[in-house]
Structure formats: structure tokens, C-alpha cells
């Protein structure tokens, strides 16, 4: 038998609850033939959401360029045929777009690109940002394609930034708590300090200056040097949508303390009729370092497995003691990875370049977008209504992102939200994540549920959850919910 080896203790100790013990137990039950409803992760296409046809048509053509000529010949041969309806054809618009993308890529989909990603993709992202942040497309400060990096999902961008910023054990990153475990795990992996700040749950998970000041005070007392503040908007796991005053407060706080803002905005399409406000639009002309993340994994696209996204940097600071700037170090990190995968890069380009009104694919594209987002919101409403029939459960804030994060106000004496979620899985097949896996305010218990399963699955399964819950919390002497994991 080989000798044991010593490895990085920080990696041993990092945790990622989304794929932790509850998810692992769900996988074991599935192997046994049990029915499992996977609500633990934001993975839309794994739960039946269909890909957007425009994206997949273009991706298929550029991955197999010979198809473009074949599809053109087919269109010509069967033009006017009653057996060849328009929705069965790939339009000339899409065929032209595929050719255009290939000509700009020059080396095709199987070759490395520039480490930042192709310039035409970064230019398209810059146009998208400018249009998003102003009614007339003239943003106060225009996005710079040279400050944009294509990444393997937003997660890679977050890792790049945290790896750079943590230079020692006393370097800290402020993260909203409850928080997405990517941030706590990456901070732990790099040997830094997690500095939690706690949005106000009872006020719809709002942000205010006192909670930020308190987190900074605690960090200072512990000898932690805070380098950056992470904000996830709309939020994961709570689903909260941050309004402009809340964003303004974060920008002022970062400006006051010389912090980098890491704005995780991957759910910006998931506001369901609410207004999304970007950090870039609020920072404006102020000299506050801002790193904004976006991804093809969420929204209405749900292309999680294709791992595409981008990082945009504004007001990049210089690196102390060197002639380099933040962008130079980011480029070095991207270069070590050579480039992001090209399928993800292409889908990012399509995400920011939707088919314009009047083009052949527009009507289908817009219809799919409306249907997916409406369906998500409706399913969130179904689950919220079920919470209303559960003893002691309350769900605060507006509906955003792909998650609900209800507070479990009543649990059996000595029980925890981990115990609850594991029992829920065993009894009903619902796989959720307990609140302690995201961090939460002391004395509270929660769970996170993704509202992604098909409507008919929820209609059939939610009554089982309601029945389980009311029996579980009342079967033994109940007490205020424990935060123990």
C-alpha cells in the first residue's frame, strides 16, 4: 500500500454544500430506483427546460460548417413544399450568421482563441452592456472590449479574482450571507478570510450601511484586511433583487474603504417583471474598481454545461510594487488556461446578440424567452403557495434568480435544517439544500429550493411536501428552528 501524502489543508477543509451530503444521498437513492426531484442546483436543462432553438441552430452550424451548404441546398430544393414547413427549415438569416461567425473566428471552433476571447465577441458584449444600462444605448461610461474576458462560466471569473486578491492569511473578502458556496469555498481554498455581511431578511433581504459597517468593524477587530466586497444580484440563495438605493450604498461603501466590487450578475434576466439595475450603471464615472460577472448558465438560456460567461472590469487598479495593473494579471491567468472553451464563447456571443425584431428567428426566440421566464415565475408562485400551508414557514422578499429560501421557524427540539432536508429527501424525494450550507444568521434555519422542476411534477409532489412538513415539525415537541448543520 502506498504511503499517505500531505496535501493542501485548505482544500481538505473547503465545503460546497450544493453537491454535499444531501445531494450525494439523493444520487444513492436514485441508483436504488427511487424517484428524486432535484431542487438543489440551478441546472435548468437537467429538469426538462428545452434549449433555445436559435442558440443551438447556430452552434450546430459552426461546429459542423459543411452543414451550411447542405441546409442551403435543402432550402432551395424544398422551397414551397407543403411537407417542409418554415419552422422545419434553418433560415437564411441563421445560415448567414453561421458563415459570418466562422469568418470572424478564422480558425474555426476547434482551435484556441485569444486568451481574452475573440475581439468581435468582446465588442458584442460591450455593445450589450451599453444598451442594457441606458435607454438610448449611450451609457455614462461605455464598456471597453479590452477590459472584457471570456471565461468558462462566471465561476472561473470569480476564482480568477479571488486567487489574485488573497495574498495572505489576513486578506479578506466580504460576501453576502447566506451566500453561494463558490465564494466561501474559493476563499477557503486560497487561505483567505471570509468576512460575512447579513442582508436584512425581514425587510426582503435588503442591504443597508449598518450591516456593511458592522462586518468591516468585525474584520478590523480580527486583524483582517478587507480587499473586496461580493454582491450577488439577483441573489443566490435568497432570490432577492437589489434595488438602486441598495446598490448605491454598496458603491459608496466600496469607495470609502478602497474595495474592489465583485458584482455577480448572472441572474440579471431572472427578475420576472422587476427592474434589474447593474452595478456598472450605478458606478458611472466614479473611480471605483468594479468586476462584473455574467453567464450563459441561467436567465432563460440555461446552458450550464457549455460553461460560458464573461468578466468585465472597470477602473482596474495598479498592482502595488509592480508596473502591472489588474488587467495584466488577469490576462496572465487567462493565458495559463489558454482560452475559454469555444462553444461557451459562441453561446456568450449569441446571448448578447439576440436576433433583432423582424428577422426570421426573432418571433420564435422571443416566444421561447417569454414562455421559459413565465413558467419559472409561475412555478415559484406554486411553491410559495405551498409554504403558506406549512406550519412555521415564511419566505421573504421578491422572487428573483431561480431559488426560494424559506425560513423554517419551527423544527423538532434538537433538530437542524440539515436533519429536515435529509428527512424531506427520504420521505418525498425532494432534494434541497439546508440553509446552514450557505451560512445564515445565528438562530435561524432555512432551506434553498430551486423552482425548476416541471409544473406537473410540482403539482403532484408539493402536497406530499406539505403533509411531510406538518407531520415532521409537530411529531415531536417542536422548538424554534436550530441553525446547526
Secondary structure, DSSP 8 states (H G I E B T S, - for coil): --------HHHHH---GGGSHHHHHHHHHHHTT---EE-SS--GGGGT----HHHHHHHHHHHSTHHHHHHHHHHHHHTT-TTS-GGGS--HHHHHHHHHHHHHHSS-TTS---TT--HHHHHHHHHHHHHHT-TTS--SS---GGGEEEESHHHHHHHHHHHHH--STTEEEEEESS--HHHHHHHHHTT-EEEEE--BGGGTSB--HHHHHHHHHHHHHTT-EEEEEEEESS-TTT-----HHHHHHHHHHHHHHT-EEEEE-TTTTTTTTS----HHHHHTTS---EEEEEESSSTTT--GGG--EEEEEES--B-TTSS-BHHHHHHHHHHHT----HHHHHHHHHHHS---TTSTTHHHHHHHHHHHHHHHHHHHHHHHHHHTTSTTEE--S---TTEE--EE--EETT-BHHHHHHHHHHHH-EE-EEGGGG---TT--BEEEETTS-HHHHHHHHHHHHHHHHHHHHHS-EES-B---
